[in-house]
């Protein structure tokens, strides 16, 4: 399987976990410690439990915004090593009636661990900007 196909599979699995509002399954796509950046700050997550707690708050925010479905597409990917890759994804969130709520791009660094791709780092600045532009700041 090509790197692009493997990372597309990872993206679709990840977005299904978001669509299911499943914080533990979202966390299972990561390895720890992990780092995210947003709004000029970096956040380190020392464990799956720590990350899941934060993700639970994020999912509550999405529910408050009435997100009913999510699309994710792979924009680009690059092998950094045979066991590491960088990718850019495009995310779109929709309301129940199909109206677009927000869209953004994000970047990830993934590492292959025991045969499975796991996120190590994400750059979430695009998401922060998208929600702020909508008047519903996230993070901040």
One Martini backbone bead per residue (centre of mass of N, CA, C, O) as a GRO file, in nm:
protein
  140
    1UNK     BB    1   0.098   0.035   0.021
    2UNK     BB    2   0.075   0.353   0.005
    3UNK     BB    3   0.119   0.631   0.180
    4UNK     BB    4  -0.139   0.774   0.092
    5UNK     BB    5  -0.330   0.539   0.161
    6UNK     BB    6  -0.258   0.511   0.461
    7UNK     BB    7  -0.329   0.813   0.538
    8UNK     BB    8  -0.618   0.805   0.445
    9UNK     BB    9  -0.708   0.589   0.641
   10UNK     BB   10  -0.638   0.746   0.894
   11UNK     BB   11  -0.824   0.987   0.840
   12UNK     BB   12  -1.093   0.822   0.833
   13UNK     BB   13  -1.072   0.704   1.115
   14UNK     BB   14  -1.053   0.973   1.266
   15UNK     BB   15  -1.324   1.100   1.163
   16UNK     BB   16  -1.507   0.879   1.276
   17UNK     BB   17  -1.446   0.940   1.573
   18UNK     BB   18  -1.565   1.223   1.561
   19UNK     BB   19  -1.851   1.148   1.453
   20UNK     BB   20  -1.884   0.962   1.729
   21UNK     BB   21  -1.778   1.107   1.981
   22UNK     BB   22  -1.476   0.948   2.043
   23UNK     BB   23  -1.223   1.010   2.248
   24UNK     BB   24  -1.073   0.737   2.273
   25UNK     BB   25  -1.041   0.690   1.963
   26UNK     BB   26  -0.886   0.941   1.904
   27UNK     BB   27  -0.647   0.876   2.098
   28UNK     BB   28  -0.564   0.606   1.938
   29UNK     BB   29  -0.416   0.800   1.706
   30UNK     BB   30  -0.198   0.828   1.930
   31UNK     BB   31   0.106   0.933   2.081
   32UNK     BB   32   0.304   0.932   2.390
   33UNK     BB   33   0.389   1.211   2.377
   34UNK     BB   34   0.214   1.516   2.273
   35UNK     BB   35   0.156   1.781   2.021
   36UNK     BB   36   0.006   2.108   2.011
   37UNK     BB   37  -0.096   2.383   1.808
   38UNK     BB   38  -0.217   2.720   1.910
   39UNK     BB   39  -0.212   3.045   1.902
   40UNK     BB   40   0.114   3.037   1.972
   41UNK     BB   41   0.081   2.755   2.115
   42UNK     BB   42   0.177   2.481   2.324
   43UNK     BB   43   0.069   2.134   2.375
   44UNK     BB   44   0.113   1.884   2.619
   45UNK     BB   45   0.067   1.523   2.613
   46UNK     BB   46   0.139   1.257   2.836
   47UNK     BB   47  -0.146   1.108   2.778
   48UNK     BB   48  -0.436   0.961   2.695
   49UNK     BB   49  -0.599   1.082   2.928
   50UNK     BB   50  -0.525   1.376   2.882
   51UNK     BB   51  -0.627   1.389   2.589
   52UNK     BB   52  -0.920   1.291   2.637
   53UNK     BB   53  -1.005   1.525   2.816
   54UNK     BB   54  -0.967   1.743   2.600
   55UNK     BB   55  -1.150   1.610   2.380
   56UNK     BB   56  -1.413   1.626   2.538
   57UNK     BB   57  -1.425   1.938   2.521
   58UNK     BB   58  -1.423   1.958   2.214
   59UNK     BB   59  -1.685   1.793   2.167
   60UNK     BB   60  -1.867   1.990   2.322
   61UNK     BB   61  -1.822   2.221   2.130
   62UNK     BB   62  -1.935   2.080   1.877
   63UNK     BB   63  -2.218   2.037   1.989
   64UNK     BB   64  -2.274   2.344   2.034
   65UNK     BB   65  -2.237   2.378   1.705
   66UNK     BB   66  -2.390   2.137   1.559
   67UNK     BB   67  -2.224   1.892   1.479
   68UNK     BB   68  -2.291   1.613   1.246
   69UNK     BB   69  -2.044   1.635   1.036
   70UNK     BB   70  -1.736   1.503   0.879
   71UNK     BB   71  -1.460   1.606   0.677
   72UNK     BB   72  -1.167   1.438   0.530
   73UNK     BB   73  -0.867   1.539   0.355
   74UNK     BB   74  -0.592   1.475   0.167
   75UNK     BB   75  -0.354   1.699   0.050
   76UNK     BB   76  -0.071   1.598   0.185
   77UNK     BB   77   0.244   1.400   0.165
   78UNK     BB   78   0.547   1.304   0.361
   79UNK     BB   79   0.834   1.150   0.385
   80UNK     BB   80   1.074   1.138   0.657
   81UNK     BB   81   1.053   0.829   0.683
   82UNK     BB   82   0.967   0.500   0.706
   83UNK     BB   83   0.832   0.598   1.016
   84UNK     BB   84   0.762   0.892   0.886
   85UNK     BB   85   0.515   1.169   0.863
   86UNK     BB   86   0.365   1.428   0.666
   87UNK     BB   87   0.053   1.619   0.690
   88UNK     BB   88  -0.229   1.750   0.507
   89UNK     BB   89  -0.552   1.868   0.598
   90UNK     BB   90  -0.908   1.877   0.530
   91UNK     BB   91  -1.174   2.035   0.705
   92UNK     BB   92  -1.535   1.968   0.749
   93UNK     BB   93  -1.824   2.113   0.895
   94UNK     BB   94  -2.163   1.996   0.967
   95UNK     BB   95  -2.484   2.014   0.967
   96UNK     BB   96  -2.773   1.839   0.954
   97UNK     BB   97  -2.857   2.005   0.674
   98UNK     BB   98  -2.549   2.053   0.533
   99UNK     BB   99  -2.430   2.291   0.650
  100UNK     BB  100  -2.166   2.483   0.670
  101UNK     BB  101  -1.959   2.576   0.942
  102UNK     BB  102  -1.648   2.469   0.892
  103UNK     BB  103  -1.301   2.537   0.777
  104UNK     BB  104  -0.975   2.361   0.739
  105UNK     BB  105  -0.628   2.330   0.808
  106UNK     BB  106  -0.392   2.064   0.887
  107UNK     BB  107  -0.105   1.942   1.066
  108UNK     BB  108   0.104   1.639   1.066
  109UNK     BB  109   0.281   1.404   1.269
  110UNK     BB  110   0.387   1.073   1.199
  111UNK     BB  111   0.413   0.737   1.341
  112UNK     BB  112   0.529   0.416   1.319
  113UNK     BB  113   0.364   0.178   1.540
  114UNK     BB  114   0.340  -0.138   1.518
  115UNK     BB  115   0.213  -0.070   1.208
  116UNK     BB  116   0.094   0.210   1.312
  117UNK     BB  117  -0.044   0.513   1.279
  118UNK     BB  118   0.072   0.802   1.474
  119UNK     BB  119   0.033   1.082   1.637
  120UNK     BB  120   0.256   1.354   1.757
  121UNK     BB  121   0.155   1.610   1.580
  122UNK     BB  122  -0.025   1.935   1.575
  123UNK     BB  123  -0.164   2.197   1.364
  124UNK     BB  124  -0.445   2.415   1.481
  125UNK     BB  125  -0.468   2.714   1.373
  126UNK     BB  126  -0.695   2.693   1.157
  127UNK     BB  127  -0.922   2.626   1.353
  128UNK     BB  128  -0.911   2.873   1.531
  129UNK     BB  129  -0.970   3.074   1.298
  130UNK     BB  130  -1.244   2.957   1.204
  131UNK     BB  131  -1.399   3.000   1.472
  132UNK     BB  132  -1.341   3.304   1.505
  133UNK     BB  133  -1.480   3.390   1.233
  134UNK     BB  134  -1.764   3.277   1.350
  135UNK     BB  135  -1.768   3.366   1.674
  136UNK     BB  136  -1.636   3.077   1.805
  137UNK     BB  137  -1.410   3.043   2.008
  138UNK     BB  138  -1.117   2.843   2.033
  139UNK     BB  139  -0.950   2.860   2.315
  140UNK     BB  140  -0.764   3.151   2.355
   0.00000   0.00000   0.00000
